Amino acid sequence: SYIKGQKQIFLNTDVLAEIKDNTNHETSRLAKDFSRDLQSQINEKISTMYGWFQRPQSVAPKVSLGLLYKAVVAEVSQTFSDFSPESNISPHDEIEIMGGAYHVIYDALYVIIYNAAKHSKHKGKVERVFELQKINDSGAITITVSSQNKDSESDEYIRGRIKLSETDDIDNAQLCESRSGIRKLYHLQKYNRDFFLDRITCENRCVVVGISYRLVH
């Protein structure tokens, strides 16, 4: 409102009128062109300033879980070219997330899918299940991703690899890469009160990771 109130001051119509009045036949056209261009530029600048104070229609990214999963798989495949699990979107994948949930779930999915591409059986199955659960007056999104062990690695060996020890540095998990995938998930859980690492285990020759994100409403 303040900027709109200053528009006439910016335009300074009295000075423009004085310029026009003090022109002769030769400079009259130049004065008109100058006045028109000046007003046009001032209006353009003021319109830009209006935009600084307008509420955006949407400031939060919004996407279905199926589409997000597909995008993460495609992104990871750029690093592991032979990683190509099935990622077609089914009606069960059409759970929409946005804002904080989008960013956290993207980070978690990237860690899980990247680890599957790097450590699981070559061209083995990678499966996922998305669910929307009702809890009291709110809800939670649950995601379970499973990937097959390499033929040379037993369930017991994998469980030893994915077990978090007391000396593992969770706080700096985002700053290093060495065996950091699991720690990054624990880091997300530690610093985001709505994210939970429900389980991470190896059973029946598959690594299974379950996460959930609590929805406010």
Backbone as CSV, one residue per row, in Angstrom:
resi,resn,N_x,N_y,N_z,CA_x,CA_y,CA_z,C_x,C_y,C_z
1,SER,0.831,-1.205,0.000,0.000,0.000,0.000,0.864,1.254,0.000
2,TYR,1.957,1.204,0.744,2.851,2.363,0.789,3.451,2.618,-0.591
3,ILE,3.886,1.578,-1.250,4.501,1.736,-2.572,3.479,2.300,-3.561
4,LYS,2.252,1.781,-3.506,1.211,2.296,-4.397,0.975,3.784,-4.146
5,GLY,1.056,4.185,-2.880,0.859,5.586,-2.540,1.976,6.487,-3.023
6,GLN,3.142,5.908,-3.276,4.287,6.696,-3.740,4.373,6.801,-5.259
7,LYS,3.464,6.130,-5.955,3.570,6.058,-7.413,3.577,7.441,-8.055
8,GLN,2.676,8.305,-7.636,2.602,9.640,-8.244,3.860,10.455,-7.958
9,ILE,4.455,10.227,-6.783,5.697,10.934,-6.464,6.807,10.460,-7.392
10,PHE,6.845,9.146,-7.599,7.866,8.606,-8.498,7.689,9.146,-9.921
11,LEU,6.428,9.205,-10.360,6.160,9.666,-11.720,6.456,11.154,-11.894
12,ASN,6.232,11.934,-10.812,6.531,13.371,-10.846,5.885,14.028,-12.072
13,THR,4.580,13.917,-12.143,3.848,14.400,-13.319,3.978,15.911,-13.522
14,ASP,4.140,16.657,-12.421,4.278,18.119,-12.569,5.537,18.461,-13.362
15,VAL,6.641,17.773,-13.050,7.887,18.029,-13.765,7.760,17.600,-15.222
16,LEU,7.105,16.469,-15.473,6.916,16.023,-16.850,6.088,17.028,-17.641
17,ALA,5.054,17.574,-16.986,4.228,18.578,-17.671,5.046,19.829,-17.972
18,GLU,5.904,20.210,-17.037,6.749,21.389,-17.247,7.716,21.170,-18.407
19,ILE,8.237,19.954,-18.518,9.140,19.640,-19.632,8.408,19.796,-20.959
20,LYS,7.196,19.278,-20.998,6.422,19.368,-22.233,6.134,20.830,-22.598
21,ASP,5.818,21.637,-21.583,5.457,23.039,-21.826,6.643,23.859,-22.314
22,ASN,7.839,23.435,-22.013,9.035,24.203,-22.373,9.753,23.618,-23.584
23,THR,8.984,23.017,-24.463,9.591,22.474,-25.683,9.112,23.266,-26.888
24,ASN,9.892,23.254,-27.922,9.478,23.859,-29.183,9.054,22.763,-30.147
25,HIS,8.801,23.143,-31.366,8.317,22.180,-32.365,9.303,21.034,-32.577
26,GLU,10.590,21.344,-32.528,11.608,20.333,-32.814,11.782,19.340,-31.664
27,THR,11.608,19.818,-30.437,11.853,18.946,-29.269,10.573,18.369,-28.672
28,SER,9.450,18.754,-29.194,8.174,18.286,-28.637,8.044,16.760,-28.704
29,ARG,8.388,16.179,-29.848,8.287,14.711,-29.996,9.242,13.995,-29.048
30,LEU,10.453,14.563,-28.908,11.426,13.949,-27.996,10.914,13.985,-26.561
31,ALA,10.293,15.121,-26.186,9.763,15.251,-24.827,8.642,14.240,-24.582
32,LYS,7.775,14.034,-25.582,6.694,13.059,-25.443,7.246,11.637,-25.317
33,ASP,8.247,11.314,-26.143,8.861,9.980,-26.080,9.529,9.753,-24.728
34,PHE,10.217,10.803,-24.253,10.895,10.704,-22.953,9.881,10.476,-21.835
35,SER,8.791,11.249,-21.855,7.756,11.120,-20.827,7.125,9.733,-20.845
36,ARG,6.830,9.240,-22.056,6.217,7.918,-22.184,7.159,6.823,-21.685
37,ASP,8.432,6.885,-22.096,9.393,5.854,-21.696,9.656,5.889,-20.196
38,LEU,9.723,7.100,-19.645,9.976,7.221,-18.206,8.826,6.632,-17.401
39,GLN,7.602,6.964,-17.777,6.437,6.430,-17.064,6.350,4.917,-17.204
40,SER,6.683,4.412,-18.394,6.651,2.964,-18.619,7.652,2.249,-17.714
41,GLN,8.855,2.799,-17.610,9.882,2.167,-16.784,9.537,2.249,-15.303
42,ILE,8.990,3.395,-14.891,8.603,3.532,-13.477,7.485,2.549,-13.140
43,ASN,6.495,2.420,-14.009,5.404,1.463,-13.780,5.930,0.034,-13.703
44,GLU,6.901,-0.283,-14.564,7.487,-1.620,-14.559,8.220,-1.898,-13.251
45,LYS,8.994,-0.902,-12.780,9.729,-1.072,-11.524,8.778,-1.226,-10.342
46,ILE,7.714,-0.411,-10.342,6.747,-0.486,-9.239,6.044,-1.834,-9.239
47,SER,5.694,-2.354,-10.433,5.062,-3.673,-10.514,5.987,-4.757,-9.964
48,THR,7.286,-4.617,-10.245,8.265,-5.570,-9.707,8.293,-5.501,-8.186
49,MET,8.256,-4.296,-7.656,8.267,-4.145,-6.194,6.994,-4.692,-5.560
50,TYR,5.840,-4.547,-6.263,4.611,-5.169,-5.750,4.829,-6.668,-5.521
51,GLY,5.505,-7.292,-6.484,5.720,-8.739,-6.423,6.519,-9.184,-5.217
52,TRP,7.364,-8.292,-4.689,8.155,-8.660,-3.512,7.274,-8.935,-2.304
53,PHE,6.094,-8.354,-2.283,5.242,-8.439,-1.097,3.992,-9.277,-1.317
54,GLN,3.889,-9.932,-2.451,2.751,-10.796,-2.718,3.045,-12.205,-2.215
55,ARG,2.068,-12.808,-1.601,2.217,-14.187,-1.127,2.248,-15.134,-2.322
56,PRO,3.290,-15.942,-2.449,3.337,-16.902,-3.558,2.167,-17.874,-3.487
57,GLN,1.701,-18.330,-4.636,0.604,-19.300,-4.651,1.022,-20.594,-3.965
58,SER,2.260,-20.984,-4.147,2.762,-22.203,-3.497,4.263,-22.075,-3.313
59,VAL,4.717,-22.240,-2.094,6.153,-22.162,-1.835,6.726,-23.530,-1.498
60,ALA,5.878,-24.539,-1.495,6.326,-25.869,-1.105,6.237,-26.828,-2.275
61,PRO,7.283,-27.627,-2.517,7.197,-28.640,-3.568,6.157,-29.686,-3.209
62,LYS,5.494,-30.224,-4.209,4.428,-31.194,-3.987,4.556,-32.292,-5.030
63,VAL,4.523,-33.552,-4.583,4.723,-34.662,-5.520,4.147,-35.931,-4.902
64,SER,3.799,-36.894,-5.741,3.359,-38.190,-5.237,4.581,-39.025,-4.873
65,LEU,4.398,-39.950,-3.946,5.509,-40.820,-3.545,6.022,-41.638,-4.722
66,GLY,5.106,-42.087,-5.570,5.524,-42.878,-6.724,6.417,-42.104,-7.663
67,LEU,6.053,-40.851,-7.909,6.856,-40.022,-8.802,8.198,-39.675,-8.159
68,LEU,8.192,-39.439,-6.847,9.441,-39.144,-6.148,10.376,-40.357,-6.194
69,TYR,9.822,-41.543,-5.944,10.621,-42.769,-6.004,11.222,-42.949,-7.395
70,LYS,10.414,-42.734,-8.411,10.876,-42.874,-9.795,12.015,-41.893,-10.082
71,ALA,11.884,-40.661,-9.579,12.915,-39.644,-9.804,14.215,-40.013,-9.095
72,VAL,14.111,-40.544,-7.868,15.304,-40.935,-7.119,16.006,-42.098,-7.815
73,VAL,15.248,-43.079,-8.273,15.838,-44.210,-8.996,16.581,-43.718,-10.237
74,ALA,15.966,-42.790,-10.972,16.611,-42.249,-12.176,17.891,-41.496,-11.818
75,GLU,17.851,-40.773,-10.702,19.033,-40.016,-10.284,20.174,-40.948,-9.879
76,VAL,19.854,-41.981,-9.107,20.875,-42.941,-8.679,21.429,-43.705,-9.875
77,SER,20.587,-43.963,-10.867,21.020,-44.697,-12.055,22.065,-43.942,-12.854
78,GLN,22.147,-42.634,-12.643,23.190,-41.858,-13.325,24.578,-42.209,-12.782
79,THR,24.637,-42.671,-11.525,25.903,-43.107,-10.928,26.148,-44.584,-11.181
80,PHE,25.083,-45.395,-11.088,25.187,-46.842,-11.310,24.361,-47.173,-12.561
81,SER,24.998,-47.167,-13.692,24.288,-47.264,-14.969,23.545,-48.585,-15.148
82,ASP,23.986,-49.659,-14.471,23.314,-50.946,-14.621,22.238,-51.158,-13.563
83,PHE,21.923,-50.120,-12.803,20.885,-50.196,-11.778,19.570,-49.728,-12.397
84,SER,18.646,-50.646,-12.566,17.387,-50.286,-13.232,16.217,-51.084,-12.660
85,PRO,15.894,-50.876,-11.380,14.755,-51.588,-10.789,13.439,-51.064,-11.357
86,GLU,12.420,-51.861,-11.250,11.092,-51.457,-11.717,10.622,-50.257,-10.887
87,SER,10.183,-49.201,-11.567,9.745,-48.005,-10.846,8.468,-47.429,-11.437
88,ASN,7.685,-48.299,-12.114,6.410,-47.833,-12.660,5.478,-47.411,-11.530
89,ILE,4.693,-46.399,-11.798,3.817,-45.848,-10.763,2.472,-46.560,-10.794
90,SER,2.049,-47.052,-9.630,0.756,-47.719,-9.506,-0.198,-46.821,-8.720
91,PRO,-1.505,-47.128,-8.723,-2.454,-46.314,-7.952,-2.108,-46.238,-6.468
92,HIS,-1.434,-47.265,-5.945,-1.061,-47.263,-4.527,0.062,-46.267,-4.228
93,ASP,0.703,-45.777,-5.277,1.829,-44.848,-5.093,1.397,-43.389,-5.095
94,GLU,0.098,-43.136,-5.269,-0.368,-41.760,-5.453,-0.616,-41.038,-4.129
95,ILE,0.226,-41.273,-3.150,0.172,-40.532,-1.886,0.985,-39.266,-2.072
96,GLU,0.357,-38.114,-1.896,1.050,-36.851,-2.148,1.731,-36.331,-0.882
97,ILE,2.926,-35.798,-1.067,3.662,-35.179,0.031,4.113,-33.799,-0.416
98,MET,4.365,-32.924,0.553,4.804,-31.583,0.203,5.590,-30.977,1.368
99,GLY,6.249,-29.870,1.099,6.950,-29.125,2.141,8.039,-29.927,2.822
100,GLY,8.030,-29.894,4.153,9.053,-30.578,4.941,9.087,-32.070,4.694
101,ALA,7.916,-32.681,4.540,7.855,-34.122,4.285,8.579,-34.460,2.995
102,TYR,8.385,-33.636,1.967,9.048,-33.868,0.678,10.565,-33.918,0.846
103,HIS,11.138,-32.919,1.505,12.595,-32.826,1.610,13.175,-33.993,2.413
104,VAL,12.548,-34.322,3.533,13.076,-35.381,4.398,12.934,-36.744,3.730
105,ILE,11.769,-37.015,3.155,11.556,-38.310,2.515,12.458,-38.458,1.291
106,TYR,12.663,-37.372,0.562,13.608,-37.434,-0.567,14.999,-37.824,-0.072
107,ASP,15.483,-37.160,0.981,16.818,-37.463,1.510,16.919,-38.926,1.929
108,ALA,15.887,-39.403,2.638,15.909,-40.787,3.122,15.856,-41.777,1.962
109,LEU,14.973,-41.526,0.997,14.869,-42.429,-0.153,16.167,-42.467,-0.938
110,TYR,16.806,-41.322,-1.083,18.058,-41.293,-1.832,19.109,-42.175,-1.159
111,VAL,19.221,-42.074,0.163,20.180,-42.900,0.901,19.862,-44.383,0.707
112,ILE,18.584,-44.736,0.854,18.179,-46.142,0.767,18.418,-46.702,-0.632
113,ILE,17.997,-45.963,-1.647,18.127,-46.437,-3.025,19.592,-46.461,-3.455
114,TYR,20.352,-45.463,-3.038,21.783,-45.428,-3.373,22.488,-46.646,-2.778
115,ASN,22.191,-46.962,-1.513,22.799,-48.129,-0.870,22.393,-49.425,-1.575
116,ALA,21.129,-49.485,-2.000,20.670,-50.679,-2.710,21.425,-50.839,-4.027
117,ALA,21.614,-49.729,-4.741,22.335,-49.795,-6.019,23.790,-50.194,-5.815
118,LYS,24.378,-49.742,-4.726,25.805,-49.971,-4.494,26.096,-51.340,-3.889
119,HIS,25.220,-51.817,-2.997,25.571,-52.993,-2.192,24.722,-54.233,-2.471
120,SER,23.579,-54.091,-3.126,22.705,-55.261,-3.272,23.128,-56.126,-4.458
121,LYS,22.420,-57.220,-4.641,22.697,-58.164,-5.725,22.569,-57.479,-7.076
122,HIS,23.529,-57.766,-7.963,23.515,-57.165,-9.300,22.245,-57.570,-10.040
123,LYS,21.495,-56.558,-10.463,20.224,-56.754,-11.159,19.206,-57.515,-10.310
124,GLY,19.379,-57.472,-8.986,18.400,-58.091,-8.099,17.159,-57.216,-7.961
125,LYS,16.125,-57.801,-7.370,14.873,-57.056,-7.205,15.005,-55.990,-6.117
126,VAL,14.430,-54.845,-6.391,14.259,-53.796,-5.376,12.768,-53.491,-5.329
127,GLU,12.149,-53.725,-4.190,10.707,-53.552,-4.068,10.384,-52.504,-3.013
128,ARG,9.255,-51.851,-3.190,8.852,-50.834,-2.213,7.350,-50.944,-1.936
129,VAL,6.978,-50.512,-0.741,5.569,-50.454,-0.336,5.342,-49.110,0.329
130,PHE,4.355,-48.362,-0.150,3.979,-47.084,0.442,2.606,-47.236,1.095
131,GLU,2.469,-46.696,2.291,1.183,-46.761,2.982,0.912,-45.447,3.700
132,LEU,-0.362,-45.124,3.813,-0.800,-43.965,4.581,-1.613,-44.483,5.750
133,GLN,-1.114,-44.282,6.960,-1.761,-44.817,8.151,-2.406,-43.700,8.952
134,LYS,-3.550,-44.011,9.541,-4.261,-43.057,10.394,-3.879,-43.302,11.844
135,ILE,-3.392,-42.245,12.517,-3.013,-42.349,13.923,-3.691,-41.219,14.685
136,ASN,-4.710,-41.581,15.482,-5.510,-40.592,16.218,-6.051,-39.549,15.248
137,ASP,-5.738,-38.265,15.491,-6.251,-37.199,14.626,-5.305,-36.851,13.491
138,SER,-4.186,-37.514,13.429,-3.227,-37.245,12.362,-2.918,-38.544,11.631
139,GLY,-1.828,-38.573,10.914,-1.482,-39.772,10.172,0.010,-39.877,9.978
140,ALA,0.411,-40.901,9.267,1.831,-41.104,8.989,1.987,-41.828,7.670
141,ILE,3.005,-41.458,6.946,3.390,-42.162,5.730,4.433,-43.204,6.101
142,THR,4.245,-44.430,5.682,5.240,-45.470,5.930,5.775,-45.971,4.586
143,ILE,7.061,-46.159,4.546,7.734,-46.622,3.325,8.640,-47.788,3.683
144,THR,8.500,-48.874,2.956,9.364,-50.037,3.149,10.040,-50.364,1.819
145,VAL,11.351,-50.461,1.849,12.124,-50.794,0.648,12.968,-52.029,0.951
146,SER,12.919,-53.001,0.075,13.723,-54.211,0.256,14.572,-54.458,-0.982
147,SER,15.771,-54.968,-0.770,16.684,-55.295,-1.867,17.397,-56.601,-1.555
148,GLN,17.752,-57.353,-2.562,18.324,-58.680,-2.382,19.815,-58.631,-2.057
149,ASN,20.252,-59.578,-1.202,21.681,-59.715,-0.890,22.463,-60.193,-2.116
150,LYS,23.740,-59.867,-2.115,24.629,-60.505,-3.071,24.721,-61.987,-2.729
151,ASP,24.956,-62.819,-3.729,24.994,-64.269,-3.507,26.083,-64.659,-2.512
152,SER,27.146,-63.871,-2.454,28.278,-64.222,-1.594,28.119,-63.711,-0.153
153,GLU,27.020,-63.024,0.160,26.864,-62.410,1.490,25.650,-62.984,2.209
154,SER,25.884,-63.492,3.409,24.814,-64.094,4.195,24.025,-63.021,4.937
155,ASP,22.851,-63.410,5.436,22.043,-62.484,6.233,22.812,-62.020,7.465
156,GLU,23.503,-62.965,8.101,24.246,-62.636,9.319,25.344,-61.609,9.028
157,TYR,26.028,-61.776,7.910,27.088,-60.828,7.538,26.500,-59.437,7.307
158,ILE,25.385,-59.375,6.597,24.759,-58.086,6.316,24.271,-57.425,7.596
159,ARG,23.690,-58.223,8.484,23.207,-57.638,9.759,24.355,-57.011,10.535
160,GLY,25.533,-57.622,10.469,26.697,-57.052,11.129,27.137,-55.749,10.484
161,ARG,26.956,-55.671,9.180,27.359,-54.465,8.449,26.421,-53.288,8.718
162,ILE,25.141,-53.565,8.874,24.174,-52.475,9.014,23.876,-52.123,10.468
163,LYS,24.460,-52.871,11.390,24.222,-52.585,12.799,24.980,-51.321,13.214
164,LEU,24.295,-50.444,13.916,24.913,-49.199,14.389,25.642,-49.477,15.695
165,SER,26.912,-49.103,15.754,27.684,-49.309,16.978,27.681,-48.041,17.821
166,GLU,28.095,-48.186,19.087,28.108,-47.048,20.001,29.110,-45.981,19.584
167,THR,30.103,-46.355,18.793,31.143,-45.394,18.403,30.837,-44.695,17.070
168,ASP,29.773,-45.105,16.404,29.433,-44.479,15.124,29.031,-43.019,15.335
169,ASP,29.587,-42.152,14.505,29.354,-40.713,14.620,28.130,-40.324,13.793
170,ILE,26.995,-40.152,14.462,25.758,-39.796,13.769,25.760,-38.317,13.374
171,ASP,26.267,-37.471,14.250,26.193,-36.025,14.028,26.898,-35.590,12.753
172,ASN,27.989,-36.274,12.391,28.741,-35.896,11.197,28.472,-36.821,10.014
173,ALA,27.350,-37.539,10.065,27.044,-38.511,9.011,26.887,-37.855,7.647
174,GLN,26.404,-36.595,7.628,26.190,-35.928,6.341,27.487,-35.394,5.740
175,LEU,28.586,-35.432,6.501,29.835,-34.824,6.057,30.839,-35.824,5.509
176,CYS,30.536,-37.104,5.623,31.481,-38.109,5.120,30.714,-39.191,4.387
177,GLU,31.437,-40.003,3.612,30.799,-41.014,2.785,31.057,-42.441,3.253
178,SER,32.136,-42.669,3.961,32.516,-44.024,4.345,31.458,-44.673,5.230
179,ARG,30.765,-45.696,4.685,29.748,-46.445,5.422,28.779,-45.512,6.149
180,SER,28.393,-44.430,5.469,27.601,-43.405,6.144,26.101,-43.524,5.879
181,GLY,25.694,-44.419,4.960,24.291,-44.485,4.593,23.366,-44.694,5.769
182,ILE,23.668,-45.706,6.577,22.827,-46.003,7.735,22.867,-44.856,8.732
183,ARG,24.048,-44.291,8.943,24.171,-43.179,9.897,23.399,-41.950,9.433
184,LYS,23.307,-41.762,8.125,22.537,-40.626,7.614,21.057,-40.774,7.955
185,LEU,20.550,-41.987,7.916,19.154,-42.215,8.298,18.946,-41.948,9.788
186,TYR,19.897,-42.382,10.600,19.798,-42.090,12.031,19.941,-40.591,12.295
187,HIS,20.740,-39.925,11.460,20.902,-38.475,11.590,19.577,-37.769,11.300
188,LEU,18.873,-38.214,10.257,17.569,-37.643,9.940,16.594,-37.840,11.097
189,GLN,16.632,-39.029,11.693,15.741,-39.314,12.811,16.068,-38.446,14.033
190,LYS,17.354,-38.231,14.270,17.776,-37.475,15.447,17.382,-36.005,15.358
191,TYR,17.430,-35.451,14.129,17.233,-34.010,13.990,15.896,-33.626,13.349
192,ASN,15.041,-34.608,13.085,13.699,-34.301,12.601,12.690,-35.094,13.415
193,ARG,11.886,-34.385,14.180,11.001,-35.053,15.141,9.859,-35.821,14.465
194,ASP,9.642,-35.590,13.166,8.551,-36.284,12.479,9.023,-37.506,11.689
195,PHE,10.343,-37.696,11.608,10.885,-38.810,10.824,11.327,-39.937,11.755
196,PHE,11.026,-41.164,11.354,11.384,-42.329,12.180,11.980,-43.426,11.292
197,LEU,13.088,-43.975,11.752,13.673,-45.161,11.128,13.103,-46.356,11.877
198,ASP,12.054,-46.938,11.332,11.307,-47.976,12.043,12.062,-49.295,12.134
199,ARG,12.742,-49.647,11.079,13.523,-50.883,11.118,14.528,-50.906,9.993
200,ILE,15.613,-51.585,10.253,16.600,-51.877,9.221,17.200,-53.231,9.576
201,THR,16.946,-54.195,8.734,17.339,-55.556,9.049,17.628,-56.324,7.768
202,CYS,18.102,-57.525,7.932,18.326,-58.417,6.798,17.710,-59.765,7.128
203,GLU,16.759,-60.178,6.334,16.075,-61.439,6.573,15.672,-62.063,5.244
204,ASN,15.759,-63.371,5.183,15.405,-64.108,3.956,16.149,-63.568,2.734
205,ARG,17.440,-63.244,2.982,18.343,-62.775,1.942,17.907,-61.450,1.307
206,CYS,17.265,-60.626,2.097,16.878,-59.296,1.649,17.145,-58.273,2.751
207,VAL,17.699,-57.126,2.375,17.824,-56.007,3.300,16.506,-55.239,3.266
208,VAL,15.929,-55.033,4.427,14.636,-54.356,4.516,14.800,-53.098,5.360
209,VAL,14.402,-51.955,4.786,14.460,-50.681,5.492,13.052,-50.104,5.558
210,GLY,12.610,-49.801,6.767,11.289,-49.208,6.945,11.403,-47.844,7.599
211,ILE,10.803,-46.845,6.995,10.811,-45.495,7.554,9.376,-44.982,7.610
212,SER,9.153,-43.969,8.422,7.842,-43.334,8.469,7.998,-41.847,8.730
213,TYR,6.987,-41.107,8.286,7.002,-39.654,8.503,5.626,-39.259,9.027
214,ARG,5.620,-38.638,10.195,4.372,-38.238,10.834,3.835,-36.974,10.185
215,LEU,2.553,-37.016,9.836,1.908,-35.875,9.211,1.181,-35.042,10.272
216,VAL,1.249,-33.741,10.116,0.610,-32.854,11.089,-0.897,-32.941,10.980
217,HIS,-1.419,-33.003,9.748,-2.857,-33.128,9.545,-3.130,-33.812,8.216
